[in-house]
Amino acid sequence: MAMRKTHDAVYAGEKYTDRDGNEKTRYVNVGALFTRDDGSLALKLESIPVNFNGWISFYAPKDQAGEQPRRRPQRQSTPANDFDDSQIPF
């Protein structure tokens, strides 16, 4: 049975004040939520914070740059017999 990652498991940790004086919350990624083919969910915890209060939130995963993931364009398949190898220099 295949599973795919659907959400990041995030713990809203301690509050802190940034250099501009704004109060913010530090979020810690503690694992991932997966959806199985039959629609059931599975949580994989990779860490539990020391001051864990029992609540974990789930958010759509972000890419490495911290942005929401973009949908990948559908790849156009090219049949093998349509490949023109006359331009290859060897």
N, C-alpha and C positions, 0 to 999 in steps of 0.2 A: 504494500500500500504506500503510495507516494505522498509526501507532504511538501508544502511550499510555505515559505516564510511570508506572513501577511502583516505582522506588526512587530515593532520593537517593544520590549517590556522595560518600562522606565519607572524608577522610584524618584519621587519628588523629595529630595533630601533637605538639607539645612538652608535657612535663609541667610543672605549676606547682603552687604551694602557695597555697590560698585563705587568707583572713584568719583562719579558725579553725584553721589548721595542717594541713588535710587535703590530701593530694596528689591532684591531679586531672589529667585529660588534656584538652587543647584540641582540639576537633574542627573541621575546616574542610570546608565543603561545596564540592566541586570540580566538580560536574556532576550528571548524572542518567542513570539506566538506563531504557531504553525497551524495550517488548516489541512486536514486529511482529505482524501478523495471522497469520503462519505459525508463530509461537511463537519465532522467533529473537530474539536480544537485540542492542541497540545501545547503546553508551556514548557520551555527549556530554560531553567534558571542556571546562570553561569556564576552568579555571585549574590550574596545577601548582605546589604550594608549593616554595619554594626548597630546603628540606631534605627533599625527597621521597625516601622509601626504597623505592618500588615497590609498596606495598600500598594498595589502595583498598577500603573496606568499603561495603556496600550496605544501606541501612535503608529501611523503609517511610517515605514522605514525611510530613512534619509540616505542619500548617497554619501560618498566620502567627503564631498565639499560642504555637506550640511544642508543641501537643498532637497526639496521633495523630489522623489524619483520622477523622471519623465518617461512617458510611454515610448518604447522603442518602435521605430518604424518597421513595418513588415519587410522582411528580406525577400528580394526578388530572386527566385530560383532560376538558374540558367542551366538548361540541359547540357550534359557533357558533350554531346555531338555538335553543339553550336559554337564551341570554343575555337577561336582562330589562333592557332599556335605559330602562324607564319612570321609573327613579329618577335618571337623569342630568339635572341642572338646566339644560341648554341645549338 
